C-alpha cells in the first residue's frame, strides 16, 4: 500500500462531496426503512429523491469542477 496525496482536493469540493454523500445515502436508507414499514409510497419518494440528488451532484461536478 502507498499513501494517497489529497492535497490537491479543494475544501469546497470535499465539503460538497460529503454533503451530497450524506444526502444520497441517507435518502436511500430512509427509503429502505420505509419499504420495510410497508409505506411504499414514502419509500419510492425517498428513492426518487436519492436519484435526483445524485443527478444534481453530477451536474454540479461537471459544471464547476471538471
Protein Blocks (a to p, Z undefined) as FASTA:
>chain_A
ZZddfklpcfklmmmmmmmmmmmmmmmmmmmmmmmnopaklmmmmmmmmmmmmmmmmmmm
mmmmZZ
